[in-house]
Amino acid sequence: MDRDLLLSLCPALRTALLRCHYDLDTVRELLGPEAHAALGRSEPVAARRIARGAGDLGVLVRLFLLQDTFPEPEVAHALEPVTADEALRAGLLERDGDGVRAALDLRPLDAGTGSRWVLSDLDGSIRPVPTRPDHVLGVGQASLSLLRATPTDRVGTVLDLGTGCGVQAVRATDYASQVTATDINPRCLTLAAATAALNELDIEFLEGSWFEPVQDRTFDRIVANPPFVVSAGRVEHSYRDSGLDLDGASRLMISQAPDHLAMGGTAAMLASWVHVEGEDWRARVASWLPAHGVDAWIVQRDVADPALYVGTWLQDGDADQRDPAVAVRAEQWLDHFERHGVEGVGFGFVYLRRTDLPSDVLAEDLRHAFTDALGDEAIDYFHRLDWLRTHDVLESRLTVRPDTALERVHLPGAEGWEQVVARVHRGGGPAWQHEVDDLAAALLGGMRADGLPLGDLVALLAAAHGEDEDELTAQAVGLVHGLVRHGLVEPA
């Protein structure tokens, strides 16, 4: 792959893609829901049957999505004004016998504001290919998760740390005035720059490790999907392996990110951390942050046991544990976990905000399913935190969010139905749940925009039920702080 040739090819290639309507909506319409879904499962036959009679668009679908081999004239006709020879010399295509086939993955993607094109290395899902040490990963589940979880409110400058194929940087151009993308892998920067050129986007690309390329700069937002695989520090593939032991990559990223945020700036990052015997994972991650100057919301989405974790990442690198050499690697990896007391590996999102106040860090589990994007919720979370900092909840009038529901669960008992739990659910966003007792439910039921401040409500509730007012007040303050943070209760 020749960087200069590939970049010089992009304007003409864009013309061809536009002429053939090689965009997400048109490709989906061509294939139909069943064949498109089958292609997503790496089952290309149904899509191939449909694409055969679809002219130049069908050729591009079969060339780049199904990775079929074609006679050179057919490809040249579909790619016009790009010639087959130009595409071969640039590394977009490669020869296969008497024909040509795709050497790179080129596919349309809706990153949030319409169809864009993304260039990456072939992933082997359709045609088996070896994974290069400098493999440029396409838009996988982690990338899509971060896309959905990144705030998109308007900002000035964005840093995409470890840009890979550039998809996060491409999305950032929709909400930022200036986007900078870095990577340690030159191949990543070549393909990300070509992706930007195909989409006619102005992105600054810098080569280097972690924050070194932007050492003296700050940004309004940092986005990062770094190489956070937890291992013994062995580097096999640069897109996933950092060379740092255990969760050292996430620790480096989380601890250094605040230094590169402008005041009030935010970060949205994927990260992983080990669960160590006798240690609270939340305290571990919180220890990576300074005591002053940052708000943090750390959301754990999943936890994998060591065997599952090792097996998943070996398989990701095309390694089969039935191979004796791979089995040795798996043993060494698991031995390393055992020596360090690793009982599991957590994965999730880390949201940071630069402040000039004492740090506020909340790390919590969010492993249940929900449908709303998390990015806007993170910004709302920081706004709710601001309100809590500047208001005494006891003096405040509060209301229950309209989509918050009270649920009571009863099970059969000796004398009929017996309540075993009551909880409040938030209907939108992350669908938070909080268990409450009957007094707490009554307190929430009494909240009105034109009603009494919280302190007065607690006093009335204590008198009506014969409770100690000071004790009930302390419980109410803790409950309401949690409910406000999670958006179930709002200021009136």
C-alpha positions as CSV (number, residue, x, y, z in Angstrom):
1,M,0.0,0.0,0.0
2,D,1.5,3.3,-1.1
3,R,0.3,6.2,1.1
4,D,0.8,9.0,-1.5
5,L,-0.8,7.0,-4.3
6,L,-3.7,6.0,-2.2
7,L,-4.4,9.6,-1.1
8,S,-4.1,10.9,-4.6
9,L,-6.6,8.2,-5.7
10,C,-9.3,9.3,-3.3
11,P,-10.9,12.2,-5.2
12,A,-11.5,10.0,-8.3
13,L,-12.5,7.1,-6.2
14,R,-15.1,9.3,-4.4
15,T,-16.5,10.2,-7.8
16,A,-16.9,6.5,-8.7
17,L,-18.5,5.7,-5.4
18,L,-21.0,8.6,-5.8
19,R,-21.7,7.7,-9.4
20,C,-22.5,4.1,-8.5
21,H,-24.5,5.1,-5.4
22,Y,-22.3,3.0,-3.2
23,D,-23.9,4.3,0.0
24,L,-25.5,2.6,3.0
25,D,-29.1,3.2,2.1
26,T,-28.8,2.1,-1.5
27,V,-26.8,-1.0,-0.6
28,R,-29.4,-2.0,2.0
29,E,-32.2,-1.4,-0.5
30,L,-30.4,-3.5,-3.1
31,L,-29.7,-6.4,-0.8
32,G,-33.0,-6.3,1.2
33,P,-33.2,-7.0,4.9
34,E,-32.7,-10.8,4.7
35,A,-29.6,-10.8,2.5
36,H,-28.1,-7.8,4.4
37,A,-28.6,-9.6,7.7
38,A,-27.0,-12.7,6.3
39,L,-24.0,-10.7,5.2
40,G,-23.7,-9.4,8.7
41,R,-23.4,-13.1,9.8
42,S,-20.6,-13.6,7.3
43,E,-22.9,-15.5,5.0
44,P,-22.4,-14.0,1.5
45,V,-24.3,-16.3,-0.8
46,A,-27.7,-14.5,-0.7
47,A,-26.1,-11.1,-1.2
48,R,-24.0,-12.4,-4.1
49,R,-27.1,-13.7,-5.9
50,I,-28.7,-10.3,-5.7
51,A,-25.7,-8.3,-6.6
52,R,-24.9,-10.3,-9.8
53,G,-27.5,-8.4,-11.8
54,A,-27.0,-4.9,-10.2
55,G,-24.6,-3.3,-12.7
56,D,-21.7,-1.3,-11.4
57,L,-23.1,-1.0,-7.9
58,G,-23.4,-4.8,-7.8
59,V,-19.7,-5.1,-8.8
60,L,-18.7,-2.8,-6.0
61,V,-20.8,-4.7,-3.5
62,R,-19.2,-8.0,-4.6
63,L,-15.7,-6.5,-4.8
64,F,-15.6,-4.8,-1.4
65,L,-18.2,-6.4,0.7
66,L,-18.1,-10.0,-0.7
67,Q,-14.5,-9.9,-1.7
68,D,-15.1,-11.6,-5.1
69,T,-12.5,-11.8,-7.8
70,F,-13.4,-10.0,-11.1
71,P,-11.9,-9.6,-14.6
72,E,-10.0,-6.4,-14.7
73,P,-12.2,-4.7,-17.3
74,E,-15.3,-5.1,-15.1
75,V,-13.6,-3.5,-12.1
76,A,-12.3,-0.7,-14.2
77,H,-15.8,0.1,-15.6
78,A,-17.2,0.2,-12.0
79,L,-14.4,2.3,-10.6
80,E,-14.2,4.8,-13.5
81,P,-12.5,7.3,-13.5
82,V,-10.1,5.2,-11.4
83,T,-8.2,2.7,-13.6
84,A,-7.5,-0.8,-12.4
85,D,-3.8,-0.1,-12.7
86,E,-4.0,2.9,-10.4
87,A,-6.0,1.0,-7.8
88,L,-3.5,-1.9,-8.0
89,R,-0.5,0.4,-7.5
90,A,-2.1,2.3,-4.7
91,G,-2.9,-1.0,-2.8
92,L,-6.7,-0.8,-3.0
93,L,-6.8,-3.9,-5.2
94,E,-4.5,-6.9,-5.7
95,R,-4.1,-9.5,-8.4
96,D,-5.7,-12.9,-8.0
97,G,-4.8,-15.2,-10.9
98,D,-6.2,-13.7,-14.1
99,G,-8.5,-11.3,-12.2
100,V,-8.3,-8.6,-9.4
101,R,-9.9,-8.4,-6.0
102,A,-10.0,-6.0,-3.0
103,A,-6.9,-5.7,-1.0
104,L,-8.6,-3.3,1.5
105,D,-12.1,-3.1,3.1
106,L,-14.1,-0.2,1.7
107,R,-17.6,0.0,3.0
108,P,-20.3,2.6,3.6
109,L,-21.2,3.4,7.2
110,D,-23.7,5.7,9.0
111,A,-21.6,7.0,11.9
112,G,-24.6,9.2,13.0
113,T,-25.2,11.8,10.3
114,G,-25.6,9.9,7.1
115,S,-23.5,7.6,4.9
116,R,-19.7,7.9,5.0
117,W,-17.0,5.5,3.6
118,V,-14.4,3.8,5.8
119,L,-11.2,2.1,4.7
120,S,-9.5,-0.6,6.7
121,D,-7.8,-3.9,6.4
122,L,-9.8,-7.0,5.4
123,D,-11.1,-8.7,8.6
124,G,-11.2,-12.3,7.3
125,S,-14.9,-12.8,7.9
126,I,-15.6,-13.5,4.2
127,R,-12.2,-14.5,2.8
128,P,-9.7,-15.9,5.2
129,V,-6.6,-13.6,5.5
130,P,-3.8,-13.5,8.0
131,T,-4.0,-10.8,10.6
132,R,-1.0,-8.5,10.2
133,P,0.9,-7.2,13.3
134,D,0.0,-3.7,12.1
135,H,-3.6,-4.7,11.1
136,V,-6.0,-1.8,10.8
137,L,-9.2,-2.8,12.4
138,G,-12.5,-1.8,10.7
139,V,-15.6,-0.7,12.4
140,G,-16.3,-3.5,14.9
141,Q,-18.5,-3.7,18.0
142,A,-16.2,-1.7,20.2
143,S,-16.0,1.1,17.7
144,L,-19.8,1.1,17.3
145,S,-20.3,1.1,21.1
146,L,-18.0,4.1,21.4
147,L,-19.8,5.9,18.6
148,R,-23.1,5.5,20.4
149,A,-21.6,6.4,23.7
150,T,-19.8,9.6,22.7
151,P,-21.4,13.0,23.4
152,T,-22.1,15.0,20.3
153,D,-22.8,18.4,21.7
154,R,-21.0,21.2,19.8
155,V,-17.3,21.7,20.9
156,G,-14.3,23.4,19.5
157,T,-11.5,20.8,19.4
158,V,-11.5,17.0,19.6
159,L,-8.6,14.6,20.0
160,D,-9.2,11.0,18.8
161,L,-6.5,9.1,20.6
162,G,-5.5,5.9,18.8
163,T,-7.7,6.6,15.7
164,G,-7.3,3.3,13.9
165,C,-9.3,3.5,10.7
166,G,-10.4,7.0,11.7
167,V,-14.1,6.3,12.3
168,Q,-14.3,8.3,15.6
169,A,-12.5,11.2,14.1
170,V,-14.9,11.2,11.1
171,R,-17.9,11.3,13.5
172,A,-16.2,14.1,15.5
173,T,-16.1,16.4,12.4
174,D,-19.9,16.6,12.7
175,Y,-19.8,18.3,16.1
176,A,-16.3,19.9,16.4
177,S,-14.6,22.8,14.6
178,Q,-11.1,21.1,14.6
179,V,-10.3,17.3,14.9
180,T,-6.9,15.8,15.6
181,A,-6.3,12.1,15.3
182,T,-3.2,10.2,16.5
183,D,-1.9,6.7,16.3
184,I,1.4,4.8,16.8
185,N,0.7,2.7,13.7
186,P,1.6,4.4,10.4
187,R,-0.7,2.1,8.5
188,C,-3.6,3.3,10.6
189,L,-2.8,6.9,9.8
190,T,-2.6,6.1,6.1
191,L,-6.0,4.5,6.0
192,A,-7.6,7.0,8.3
193,A,-6.2,9.8,6.1
194,A,-7.6,8.1,3.0
195,T,-11.0,7.7,4.8
196,A,-11.0,11.5,5.6
197,A,-10.0,12.3,2.0
198,L,-12.8,10.0,0.6
199,N,-15.3,11.9,2.7
200,E,-13.7,15.4,2.0
201,L,-13.1,16.0,5.7
202,D,-10.3,18.1,7.1
203,I,-8.6,16.1,10.0
204,E,-5.2,16.6,11.5
205,F,-3.2,13.3,11.7
206,L,-0.2,12.9,14.0
207,E,2.0,9.8,14.5
208,G,3.1,8.8,18.0
209,S,2.4,6.9,21.2
210,W,-0.4,7.8,23.5
211,F,-0.4,11.6,24.3
212,E,3.2,12.2,23.0
213,P,2.1,13.8,19.7
214,V,0.0,16.4,21.6
215,Q,2.2,16.8,24.6
216,D,1.6,20.5,25.2
217,R,-2.0,20.8,23.9
218,T,-5.4,20.6,25.4
219,F,-8.8,19.8,23.8
220,D,-12.5,20.3,24.5
221,R,-13.1,16.6,24.0
222,I,-11.0,13.4,24.0
223,V,-12.3,10.3,22.4
224,A,-10.4,7.0,22.7
225,N,-10.8,3.4,21.8
226,P,-7.2,2.4,22.8
227,P,-5.4,-1.0,22.7
228,F,-6.7,-2.0,26.2
229,V,-6.4,-5.8,26.1
230,V,-5.3,-7.0,29.5
231,S,-2.3,-9.3,29.2
232,A,1.3,-9.8,30.3
233,G,2.4,-6.9,28.0
234,R,3.1,-8.9,24.9
235,V,2.4,-7.1,21.6
236,E,1.0,-9.2,18.8
237,H,-1.4,-6.8,17.2
238,S,-1.0,-3.0,17.6
239,Y,-4.7,-2.4,17.4
240,R,-5.3,-4.3,20.7
241,D,-2.0,-4.8,22.5
242,S,-0.3,-1.9,24.3
243,G,2.8,-3.6,25.6
244,L,1.8,-2.6,29.2
245,D,1.1,-5.2,31.9
246,L,-2.4,-6.0,32.9
247,D,-4.6,-2.9,32.8
248,G,-1.7,-0.5,32.4
249,A,-2.9,0.9,29.1
250,S,-6.3,2.0,30.6
251,R,-4.5,3.4,33.7
252,L,-2.1,5.4,31.5
253,M,-5.0,6.8,29.4
254,I,-7.3,7.6,32.3
255,S,-4.7,9.2,34.5
256,Q,-3.2,11.3,31.7
257,A,-6.3,12.4,29.9
258,P,-7.3,15.2,32.4
259,D,-4.0,16.9,31.6
260,H,-5.0,17.3,28.0
261,L,-8.5,18.5,28.6
262,A,-9.3,22.2,28.5
263,M,-11.2,23.6,31.5
264,G,-14.7,22.1,31.2
265,G,-13.6,19.7,28.5
266,T,-14.8,16.1,28.5
267,A,-13.5,12.7,27.6
268,A,-15.3,9.6,26.4
269,M,-13.2,6.5,26.4
270,L,-13.4,2.7,26.3
271,A,-11.3,1.0,29.0
272,S,-10.8,-2.2,30.9
273,W,-9.6,-3.1,34.4
274,V,-8.8,-6.2,36.3
275,H,-10.9,-7.5,39.2
276,V,-8.3,-8.6,41.8
277,E,-9.0,-10.8,44.7
278,G,-9.7,-8.8,47.8
279,E,-9.8,-5.4,45.9
280,D,-12.8,-3.3,44.9
281,W,-12.6,-2.6,41.2
282,R,-14.1,0.8,41.7
283,A,-11.4,1.8,44.1
284,R,-8.8,0.5,41.7
285,V,-10.0,2.7,38.8
286,A,-10.7,5.7,41.0
287,S,-7.1,5.5,42.2
288,W,-5.9,6.4,38.7
289,L,-7.4,9.8,38.9
290,P,-6.1,12.9,40.8
291,A,-7.8,14.1,44.0
292,H,-8.5,17.5,42.5
293,G,-9.6,18.8,39.1
294,V,-11.7,16.1,37.5
295,D,-15.2,14.7,37.6
296,A,-15.4,11.0,36.5
297,W,-18.3,8.7,35.7
298,I,-17.1,5.2,35.2
299,V,-19.6,2.7,33.9
300,Q,-18.8,-1.0,33.9
301,R,-20.8,-2.8,31.1
302,D,-19.4,-6.3,31.4
303,V,-17.1,-8.6,33.3
304,A,-15.4,-11.7,31.8
305,D,-13.8,-14.5,33.7
306,P,-10.1,-15.2,32.9
307,A,-10.7,-18.3,30.7
308,L,-13.4,-16.6,28.6
309,Y,-11.3,-13.4,28.3
310,V,-8.1,-15.3,27.2
311,G,-10.1,-17.5,24.8
312,T,-11.8,-14.5,23.2
313,W,-8.7,-12.6,22.5
314,L,-6.7,-15.6,21.2
315,Q,-9.5,-16.3,18.8
316,D,-9.5,-12.6,17.8
317,G,-5.9,-13.1,16.7
318,D,-6.7,-16.2,14.7
319,A,-5.2,-18.5,17.3
320,D,-6.8,-21.9,18.0
321,Q,-6.3,-23.4,21.5
322,R,-6.3,-26.8,20.0
323,D,-2.9,-26.0,18.5
324,P,-0.3,-27.0,21.1
325,A,1.7,-23.8,20.7
326,V,-1.4,-21.7,21.2
327,A,-2.3,-23.8,24.2
328,V,1.1,-22.9,25.8
329,R,0.3,-19.2,25.2
330,A,-3.1,-19.6,26.9
331,E,-1.5,-21.3,29.9
332,Q,1.1,-18.6,30.2
333,W,-1.6,-15.9,30.0
334,L,-3.8,-17.6,32.6
335,D,-0.8,-18.2,34.8
336,H,0.0,-14.5,34.7
337,F,-3.6,-13.7,35.8
338,E,-3.4,-16.2,38.6
339,R,-0.1,-14.8,39.9
340,H,-1.7,-11.3,40.1
341,G,-4.9,-12.6,41.7
342,V,-7.0,-11.6,38.7
343,E,-10.5,-13.0,39.1
344,G,-12.1,-11.2,36.1
345,V,-11.7,-8.4,33.6
346,G,-14.2,-5.5,33.5
347,F,-15.0,-3.5,30.5
348,G,-16.8,-0.2,30.0
349,F,-16.9,3.5,29.4
350,V,-15.0,6.2,31.2
351,Y,-16.3,9.8,31.1
352,L,-14.1,12.6,32.5
353,R,-14.6,16.4,32.8
354,R,-11.9,18.8,33.7
355,T,-12.8,21.2,36.6
356,D,-11.0,23.4,39.2
357,L,-12.8,21.7,42.1
358,P,-12.1,18.6,44.3
359,S,-12.5,15.5,42.2
360,D,-15.8,13.6,42.1
361,V,-15.6,10.0,41.0
362,L,-18.5,7.6,40.6
363,A,-17.8,4.1,39.4
364,E,-20.7,1.8,39.0
365,D,-22.2,-1.2,37.2
366,L,-24.5,-0.8,34.3
367,R,-24.8,-4.3,32.9
368,H,-28.5,-4.4,32.1
369,A,-29.7,-3.8,28.6
370,F,-30.9,-0.3,27.5
371,T,-31.5,1.3,24.1
372,D,-30.8,5.0,24.4
373,A,-27.3,6.3,23.5
374,L,-25.1,6.9,26.5
375,G,-23.2,10.0,25.2
376,D,-25.9,12.6,25.9
377,E,-26.6,11.0,29.3
378,A,-22.9,11.6,30.3
379,I,-23.2,15.3,29.7
380,D,-26.6,15.4,31.5
381,Y,-24.9,13.5,34.4
382,F,-22.2,16.2,34.7
383,H,-25.0,18.9,34.7
384,R,-26.8,17.1,37.4
385,L,-23.6,16.9,39.4
386,D,-23.2,20.6,39.0
387,W,-26.7,21.1,40.5
388,L,-25.9,18.9,43.4
389,R,-22.8,20.9,44.1
390,T,-24.6,24.2,44.2
391,H,-27.8,23.3,46.0
392,D,-28.9,21.9,49.3
393,V,-31.4,19.2,48.5
394,L,-33.2,19.7,51.8
395,E,-34.0,23.2,50.8
396,S,-35.0,22.3,47.2
397,R,-38.3,21.4,45.6
398,L,-38.0,18.3,43.6
399,T,-40.1,16.3,41.1
400,V,-40.0,12.7,40.0
401,R,-39.1,12.4,36.3
402,P,-42.3,11.7,34.3
403,D,-41.0,8.3,33.0
404,T,-40.0,7.0,36.4
405,A,-42.2,4.1,37.5
406,L,-42.7,2.5,40.9
407,E,-42.6,-1.3,40.8
408,R,-43.6,-3.6,43.7
409,V,-42.8,-7.3,43.5
410,H,-44.9,-9.8,45.6
411,L,-44.4,-13.5,46.1
412,P,-46.8,-16.0,47.6
413,G,-46.5,-16.2,51.3
414,A,-48.1,-17.9,54.3
415,E,-50.9,-15.3,54.3
416,G,-51.2,-14.6,50.6
417,W,-49.1,-12.2,48.6
418,E,-46.1,-10.7,50.4
419,Q,-44.0,-7.8,49.1
420,V,-40.4,-8.8,48.7
421,V,-39.0,-5.7,47.0
422,A,-40.0,-2.2,45.7
423,R,-38.0,-0.3,43.2
424,V,-38.2,2.8,41.1
425,H,-37.3,2.5,37.4
426,R,-36.3,5.3,35.0
427,G,-37.9,4.7,31.7
428,G,-35.3,6.4,29.4
429,G,-31.6,6.7,29.2
430,P,-29.7,3.9,31.0
431,A,-32.9,2.6,32.6
432,W,-31.6,3.0,36.2
433,Q,-33.3,1.1,39.0
434,H,-33.2,1.9,42.7
435,E,-34.6,-0.2,45.5
436,V,-36.8,1.8,47.9
437,D,-38.7,1.0,51.0
438,D,-42.3,2.2,51.7
439,L,-41.2,5.4,53.4
440,A,-39.0,6.3,50.4
441,A,-41.8,5.5,48.0
442,A,-44.1,7.8,50.1
443,L,-41.4,10.5,50.1
444,L,-41.1,10.4,46.3
445,G,-44.9,10.4,45.9
446,G,-45.1,13.7,47.9
447,M,-42.7,15.6,45.6
448,R,-44.4,18.3,43.6
449,A,-43.1,21.3,41.7
450,D,-45.4,23.6,43.7
451,G,-45.0,21.5,46.9
452,L,-42.8,21.5,50.0
453,P,-39.0,21.5,50.0
454,L,-37.5,18.1,50.7
455,G,-36.6,18.9,54.3
456,D,-40.2,19.7,55.1
457,L,-41.5,16.6,53.4
458,V,-39.1,14.5,55.5
459,A,-40.3,16.2,58.7
460,L,-43.9,15.5,57.9
461,L,-43.1,11.9,57.0
462,A,-41.2,11.3,60.2
463,A,-44.0,12.7,62.3
464,A,-46.6,10.7,60.5
465,H,-44.8,7.4,60.9
466,G,-43.1,8.0,64.3
467,E,-39.6,7.9,62.8
468,D,-36.5,9.8,64.1
469,E,-36.3,12.9,62.0
470,D,-32.5,13.3,62.0
471,E,-32.1,9.6,61.0
472,L,-34.7,9.8,58.3
473,T,-33.2,13.1,57.0
474,A,-29.8,11.5,56.6
475,Q,-31.3,8.6,54.7
476,A,-33.4,10.9,52.5
477,V,-30.4,13.0,51.5
478,G,-28.4,10.0,50.4
479,L,-31.3,8.5,48.5
480,V,-32.1,11.8,46.7
481,H,-28.5,12.4,45.8
482,G,-28.4,9.0,44.1
483,L,-31.7,9.5,42.3
484,V,-30.7,13.0,41.1
485,R,-27.4,11.7,39.8
486,H,-29.3,9.0,37.8
487,G,-32.0,11.4,36.6
488,L,-35.0,9.8,38.3
489,V,-35.6,12.9,40.4
490,E,-35.1,16.4,39.0
491,P,-35.1,19.9,40.4
492,A,-38.6,21.5,40.2
